[in-house]
């Protein structure tokens, strides 16, 4: 018998001062048995960073041809494709040809090596926004992960501030390509 997905109930109090977005985001997110907690945290970060009303969680790992998040037009054409992790550059380049905008939240244990090998290939993608997080930041979020997730996220002047439980975490948002 296959293992069931772990269900997380998420509330993110989002204050994106840079984009003028102030929303309370609520979602129920399934973490597939093969998905790491680090990847789940990255998906939630991507949701907050790139939030727009039409952005929804896609099937992700369950459907290899879908991103982690996306928004679509009524005719089913992809407007915005959002990936997390360390994908092959060819996947991002292909997505950039089919979507108006593409974003990547890059994170993982081999981030430095991935950047060294692949960032130059992605520099030619004009509709790509890329933000990376070091593993220490992701690990701190994972250590606070529960089935009911409550984050307060503030984005201002290119910095991310997160209140998680009784701790405030900070990260600089270094966008490498394109615009958010």
C-alpha positions as CSV (number, residue, x, y, z in Angstrom):
1,X,0.0,0.0,0.0
2,X,1.3,3.4,-0.9
3,X,2.0,6.0,1.7
4,X,-0.5,8.9,1.9
5,X,0.4,12.5,1.4
6,X,0.9,14.7,4.4
7,X,-1.6,17.5,4.5
8,X,-0.5,21.0,5.8
9,X,-2.9,23.8,6.5
10,X,-1.1,27.1,5.7
11,X,-1.8,30.7,6.6
12,X,0.6,33.4,5.4
13,X,0.2,37.0,6.4
14,X,1.8,38.6,3.4
15,X,3.0,42.2,3.4
16,X,4.9,42.7,0.2
17,X,5.8,46.4,0.5
18,X,7.9,46.3,-2.7
19,X,4.8,45.3,-4.8
20,X,2.1,46.9,-2.6
21,X,0.4,43.5,-1.8
22,X,-1.1,43.0,1.7
23,X,-3.0,39.7,1.9
24,X,-3.8,36.8,4.1
25,X,-3.1,33.7,2.1
26,X,-4.7,30.4,3.0
27,X,-4.0,27.1,1.4
28,X,-4.2,23.4,2.1
29,X,-1.0,21.8,0.7
30,X,-0.3,18.1,0.2
31,X,3.3,16.9,0.7
32,X,3.8,13.8,-1.5
33,X,5.6,11.0,0.3
34,X,8.6,11.5,-2.0
35,X,8.8,15.2,-1.4
36,X,11.2,16.5,1.2
37,X,10.3,19.0,3.9
38,X,12.9,21.4,2.3
39,X,11.0,21.3,-1.0
40,X,7.7,21.9,0.7
41,X,9.1,25.0,2.4
42,X,10.5,26.2,-0.9
43,X,7.1,25.8,-2.5
44,X,5.5,27.9,0.2
45,X,8.2,30.5,-0.1
46,X,7.6,30.7,-3.8
47,X,3.9,31.1,-3.2
48,X,4.5,34.1,-0.9
49,X,7.3,35.7,-3.1
50,X,5.4,35.5,-6.3
51,X,1.8,35.7,-5.0
52,X,-0.9,37.0,-7.3
53,X,-4.6,36.2,-7.1
54,X,-4.5,33.7,-10.0
55,X,-1.4,31.7,-8.7
56,X,-2.2,28.2,-7.7
57,X,-0.3,25.1,-6.7
58,X,0.0,22.6,-9.5
59,X,0.5,18.9,-9.2
60,X,4.3,19.4,-9.0
61,X,6.0,16.1,-8.3
62,X,2.9,14.1,-9.2
63,X,3.0,15.5,-12.8
64,X,6.5,15.8,-14.2
65,X,5.3,18.2,-17.0
66,X,3.8,20.8,-14.6
67,X,5.6,23.4,-12.4
68,X,5.1,23.7,-8.7
69,X,2.9,26.8,-9.1
70,X,1.3,28.5,-12.0
71,X,-1.4,30.8,-13.3
72,X,-3.3,30.2,-16.5
73,X,-5.5,32.1,-18.9
74,X,-9.1,30.9,-19.4
75,X,-8.0,29.2,-22.6
76,X,-5.5,27.1,-20.5
77,X,-2.4,28.9,-21.8
78,X,0.2,29.4,-19.0
79,X,0.8,32.9,-17.9
80,X,3.2,32.3,-15.1
81,X,5.3,29.2,-14.4
82,X,7.0,28.9,-11.0
83,X,9.6,26.1,-10.2
84,X,11.4,25.4,-7.0
85,X,14.6,23.4,-6.4
86,X,17.5,22.9,-8.8
87,X,16.0,21.9,-12.2
88,X,17.9,21.2,-15.3
89,X,18.2,24.5,-17.3
90,X,16.6,22.9,-20.3
91,X,13.3,22.6,-18.3
92,X,13.3,26.3,-17.5
93,X,14.2,27.3,-21.0
94,X,11.4,25.2,-22.4
95,X,9.0,26.7,-19.9
96,X,10.1,30.2,-20.9
97,X,9.0,29.5,-24.5
98,X,5.5,28.4,-23.3
99,X,4.8,30.9,-20.5
100,X,4.8,34.7,-20.5
101,X,6.8,34.7,-17.2
102,X,8.9,32.1,-15.4
103,X,10.3,32.2,-11.9
104,X,12.7,29.9,-10.1
105,X,13.2,29.7,-6.3
106,X,16.6,27.9,-6.3
107,X,17.5,26.0,-3.2
108,X,19.1,22.7,-2.3
109,X,22.2,21.2,-0.8
110,X,24.1,21.5,-4.1
111,X,23.0,25.1,-4.8
112,X,26.5,26.5,-5.2
113,X,27.5,23.8,-7.7
114,X,24.2,24.1,-9.6
115,X,24.7,27.9,-9.9
116,X,28.3,27.4,-11.1
117,X,27.2,24.9,-13.8
118,X,23.8,26.4,-14.9
119,X,23.4,30.1,-14.2
120,X,25.1,31.2,-17.4
121,X,22.8,29.0,-19.5
122,X,19.8,30.7,-17.8
123,X,21.1,34.2,-18.3
124,X,19.7,34.2,-21.9
125,X,16.1,33.7,-20.6
126,X,14.6,37.2,-20.7
127,X,11.3,36.3,-18.9
128,X,13.0,34.5,-16.0
129,X,13.2,35.7,-12.4
130,X,15.5,33.7,-10.1
131,X,15.8,34.0,-6.4
132,X,18.0,31.6,-4.4
133,X,18.0,30.7,-0.7
134,X,20.9,29.1,1.1
135,X,20.4,25.8,2.8
136,X,20.8,27.2,6.3
137,X,17.7,29.5,5.8
138,X,15.7,26.6,4.5
139,X,16.8,24.3,7.3
140,X,15.7,26.9,9.9
141,X,12.2,27.0,8.3
142,X,12.1,23.2,8.2
143,X,12.9,23.0,11.9
144,X,9.8,25.1,12.6
145,X,7.6,23.0,10.2
146,X,4.3,21.7,11.6
147,X,1.1,20.4,10.1
148,X,-0.5,23.8,10.7
149,X,1.8,26.5,9.3
150,X,1.5,30.1,10.2
151,X,4.0,32.6,8.7
152,X,4.1,36.4,8.7
153,X,6.1,37.4,5.7
154,X,7.3,40.9,5.0
155,X,9.1,41.8,1.8
156,X,10.7,45.3,1.7
157,X,13.7,46.8,-0.1
158,X,14.7,43.4,-1.5
159,X,14.7,41.8,2.0
160,X,12.5,39.0,3.3
161,X,11.5,39.0,7.0
162,X,9.6,36.0,8.3
163,X,8.0,35.5,11.7
164,X,7.7,31.8,12.4
165,X,6.5,31.0,15.9
166,X,8.7,33.1,18.2
167,X,11.5,33.5,15.8
168,X,12.2,36.1,13.1
169,X,14.2,35.0,10.1
170,X,15.8,37.3,7.5
171,X,17.1,36.7,4.0
172,X,18.3,39.0,1.2
173,X,16.4,38.5,-2.0
174,X,19.1,38.5,-4.7
175,X,17.3,38.3,-8.0
176,X,19.7,37.1,-10.6
177,X,17.7,37.3,-13.8
178,X,14.6,39.2,-14.9
179,X,12.1,40.8,-12.6
180,X,9.7,39.4,-9.9
